[in-house]
Amino acid sequence: MKLPHLEKALVPRAKITDYRLSDTHADGRHKAVFFTSYGFTRESWETLAETLKQHAADHEVAKVEDSPFGTRYVIEGIIKAPDGRTPLLRSVWFIRHGEEEPRLATAYPLRERTTP
């Protein structure tokens, strides 16, 4: 199964610039090291946002988790980085009850494919 309503997927700018590509965020700076090492930059934050949407389009949902607030969708697979390499990534998307738009919850590197 693919991520439902992928065409409506939301990746907010702040989620990328202030967290995933921030070298000063307490939690995000470790992810920033990963993403910037593959050529993603804060100045071109849209590139990472589009890459994460493409990741969801390219790969099947590996796990679905219900919560009191909505549904989480876990996706694993490679991405094509700006430097041409293809690291393995897990992205997690969330659709709130009563809404259709999947929102990026998190994305982080995987060393090898695992069952979430």
Residue pairs with C-beta under 8 A, 6 or more apart in sequence:
1 60
1 61
1 64
2 56
2 57
2 60
2 61
3 9
3 56
3 57
3 61
3 73
3 75
3 93
3 102
4 73
4 95
4 100
4 102
5 95
5 100
5 101
5 102
6 53
6 56
6 57
6 102
8 100
8 101
8 102
9 53
9 56
9 93
9 101
9 102
9 103
9 104
10 101
10 102
10 103
10 104
11 49
11 52
11 53
11 103
11 104
12 103
12 104
13 45
13 49
15 104
16 42
16 45
16 48
16 49
17 42
17 45
18 25
18 28
19 25
19 27
19 28
19 31
20 28
20 31
20 32
20 35
20 48
20 107
21 28
21 32
21 35
21 36
21 40
21 41
21 42
21 45
21 48
22 28
22 29
22 32
22 42
23 29
23 32
23 33
23 36
25 32
31 107
31 108
34 87
34 108
34 109
35 48
38 81
38 82
38 83
38 85
38 87
39 81
39 82
39 83
40 47
40 48
40 51
40 81
40 82
41 47
44 82
47 82
51 79
51 80
51 81
52 79
52 91
52 104
52 107
54 79
54 80
55 75
55 77
55 79
55 89
55 91
55 107
56 75
56 91
56 93
56 102
58 77
59 75
59 76
59 77
60 75
61 73
61 74
61 75
62 74
62 75
62 76
62 115
62 116
63 73
63 74
63 115
63 116
64 71
64 72
64 73
64 74
65 71
65 72
65 74
66 72
69 94
69 96
69 97
70 94
70 95
70 96
70 97
70 99
71 94
71 95
72 92
72 93
72 94
72 105
73 92
73 93
73 94
73 95
73 102
74 90
74 91
74 92
74 116
75 90
75 91
75 92
75 93
76 88
76 89
76 90
76 110
76 113
76 114
76 116
77 88
77 89
78 86
78 87
78 88
78 89
79 86
79 87
79 89
80 86
81 87
87 109
88 109
88 110
88 111
88 112
88 113
89 107
89 108
89 109
89 110
90 107
90 108
90 109
90 110
90 116
91 104
91 106
91 107
92 104
92 105
92 106
92 107
93 102
93 103
93 104
93 105
94 102
94 103
94 105
95 101
95 102
95 103
96 103
